[in-house]
Amino acid sequence: MSVVKRKVILLVALSFAGLLVLSVLSMSSLVFGAKEASLWEVAASLNRLLLFGWPIGNYLPLPSCVDLSLDSILYYSRIPRTIVAVLIGSGLAASGAIMQAIARNPLVDPYISGVSSGAALGAVLSLLTSWFTGVAQMISLPLAAFAGGLTAFTLTFLIYRASGETPLSFVLGGVIVGVAFTSLTTLLIVTSDKELHGVLFWVFGSVAYASWDNVWVLAPIIVSLTLACLLFARDLNVFLLGDEQAVQMGVNVKLFRRGMMVVAALMASSCVAFTGIIGFVGLVVPHIVRLALGSDHRLLLPLSSIFGANLLLAADIIARIAMKPIELPVGVITSFIGVPFFAYLLIRRGKRYGM
């Protein structure tokens, strides 16, 4: 067995083991304080839910050992929150890897490219206008976020093309677009006569409001788009060689770039629609995986998804316990991780990024 295969197997095993541990920890009373529950009690409750289905009391007579209160909290709050955190981390990391390939720039992610800010504007517009409610809003929210995110990414790319197509021009274009869309979002919130606290907390990035409805909408989007991108992993590898090389190897560069832009924007915007702006996951995770395994997207995309899920789940746990009983937005924690990492990348590679 080659060294690369051993490294991949080790990383995958460690990632899934970490995901399991973090998931159980996320649902225990070490993180949640409203209902005291040890790790063993959480594991036993999860076992009951898996074996007997939900709700248990509707189908079977309950033994005295069953704690319906804990089972309810797990099912309606802690389990969907954990699943949403996994999906969001996976989606942001995968979309970041795709954007970095499209721009051929490791300093790009949904946050830096302006996609998150654009998606936030679209989602806030959808929330504040209240054109749809109930199930219709669950569908219209990611669609509005996608429209905003794709618009922002397109504007960033146009600025990048107009300013010489240097790596730094893409970053600066994303900063310009992100600031503009964030300002518009702030203006909408400040001038709205609706309740602001939930929206503001959502804009800063949080999985506190996660529900099973979010899971049913997010899961098919994130999973299907990630699998679709894996089908084009070879083309992403070829695309990194440059437009001329890609054309010679049979890739329709213009069509491929536009298609991947739409996929990356849809994935990132769907995440923003339900959890707000969570920055730097798409920057940090693909870069770490790339350092460990190289730039082969057949490995980079799936491992970035798994690593991203671990990172966001860990960040959510930290957000809940760092200033307990106050819960911080998870976007604050990822920014604390991402800002110094971004500065390190910029300093390390700064000489290559002349305008």
Sequence and secondary structure as in RCSB ss.txt:
>XXXX:A:sequence
MSVVKRKVILLVALSFAGLLVLSVLSMSSLVFGAKEASLWEVAASLNRLLLFGWPIGNYLPLPSCVDLSLDSILY
YSRIPRTIVAVLIGSGLAASGAIMQAIARNPLVDPYISGVSSGAALGAVLSLLTSWFTGVAQMISLPLAAFAGGL
TAFTLTFLIYRASGETPLSFVLGGVIVGVAFTSLTTLLIVTSDKELHGVLFWVFGSVAYASWDNVWVLAPIIVSL
TLACLLFARDLNVFLLGDEQAVQMGVNVKLFRRGMMVVAALMASSCVAFTGIIGFVGLVVPHIVRLALGSDHRLL
LPLSSIFGANLLLAADIIARIAMKPIELPVGVITSFIGVPFFAYLLIRRGKRYGM
>XXXX:A:secstr
  HHHHHHHHHHHHHHHHHHHHHHHHTSTTT  SS   HHHHHHHHHHHHHH SSGGGTS   TT  HHHHHHII
IIIHHHHHHHHHHHHHHHHHHHHHHHHHT TT  TTTTTHHHHHHHHHHHHHHH    HHHHHHHHHHHHHHHHH
HHHHHHHHHHHHTT  HHHHHHHHHHHHHHHHHHHHHHHHH  S  HHHHHHHT   TT  HHHHHHHHHHHHHH
HHHHHHTHHHHHHHTT HHHHHHTT  HHHHHHHHHHHHHHHHHHHHHHH    SHHHHHHHHHHHHH S HHHH
HHHHHHHHHHHHHHHHHHHHHTBTTB   HHHHHHHHHHHHHHHHHHHHGGG   
